[in-house]
């Protein structure tokens, strides 16, 4: 086995786990501290805060699980990227780069996973045929 060819197949794995667990835990906070999160969503002007907290929480919990397992990663990376862009642009625009560094890193992580695909150690790779290319790199 040529390691120069096999190692890149595994490169999405640490990013998937780090980004996935972060989203999963942040999503859980939306359910464990729902009243506080609704108050925050209301304060920053997010429409329908009672509904938005649930939707964002589900996207983050399911998206985090998706990334960690390597299943439906491209779908959830798009949803999670929209989540982070919303935070960066609309929720905390006055913080600048240093105030939004976690959100910017998470955005970069989901973009990287979107471009690389789920990688070798993923449920997606295990279940797809060789003709289906959803977990293969786009570039």
N, C-alpha and C positions, 0 to 999 in steps of 0.2 A: 504494500500500500504506500503510495506516494503521499507523504504528509503535506506537501505544498498544495495538493489538490483536495485533501480530506478536511483539513483544518477550517477553511472558509465555510464549509457546510455547517459547522458548529458555531460560527461567530455570532449569529443572532441570539443564541441561547442565553448568555449572561444579560444581554440587553432586555430580552423578553422577560426574564425573571425579575430583574430590578425594576423595570417600568411596570410590569404586571402587578407585583406585590404593592407598589406605591399606589397605583390606581385602586386596587382592591381595598386597601386599608382606608384610603380617602373616601371611597364610596361607602364603606361600612359606617364611617363617621356620620354620613348623611342620614343613616337610619337609626343610629344610636343616640344622636343629638339632634333629632328632627326639629324640635321647637327652636333651638338655637340657629340651625341652618335656615329655617324658614324666616326667622328674624333677619339674618344676614342677607338672604336673597331679597327680602323686602327692602332693606336699607339701601342696597346697591341698585335697586330698580329692576330686578329681573321680573318679567311678567309672570303671573300665576305662580307665585312662589311655592304654594302648597303642592302643586302638580310638578313644578320644575325640580324641586328637591328630589322627588321620587324618580323622575326621569333621569336626572343627572346621576343620582345614586345607583340606579340600575345599570346605566351605561358604564359607570366606573367599576362597579363590582363585576358585572358580566364581562366587561372588556378586560379587566385585570385577570380574571380566570382564563379568558380566551388567550391572552398573551402567554400566561404561564404554561398552559397546556399546548399551545401552538395549534389552535383550532379556530377557524374563521378569522384569522389575524388581520387580513386586509380589510375586511368589513369593520372590525372594531378599531383598527388604527385610524380609519377615516373619522369615525364617530368620536374617538378620543382626541384626535387633532382638532376637531371642531370645538370640543369641550375646552381645550387649552387655549385656542385662539379667542374664544369668548372671554375667558378669564383675562388674558393678556390685553385684549383690545378694549373690552367694555367694563370689566369689573375692577381691574386695578391698573388703569393706564398711567396714573400719576406716579406709580412706583418706579417706572423705568426698568432698565435691565437688572440692576442689583436687587430690586424688590420682587421681580418676577423670575428670578433665576431658576427656581424649581419648575415653574410652568414652562419656561423656555427649554430646560433640559428634557422634560417629559415630552414636549412637542418634538424636539430633535430625535428622541428615542422612538416615538411612534412613526415618524417619517422614515427613520432608518429601517425599522421593521417592515414598513410598507414596501420599501424599495428592495430589501433583501429577501423578503418572504419569511416564512416561519422557520426555515432551516431543517437540518437533518433530524434532530430529536424533537419531533412534534407529532401530535395526533393527526394533523393534516397530512403530513408526509406519509404516515403509515396507511392512511385510508385512500389516498388518491392513486390513480393509475399513472403510468409514465406519460401518457398523452395530455393529462390535465396539468396545467402549469401554474395554478394559483399560488403555490408556495415557493415557486422558483423566483430568482431575482428578476426584477424588471430591467435592470441595467447590467 
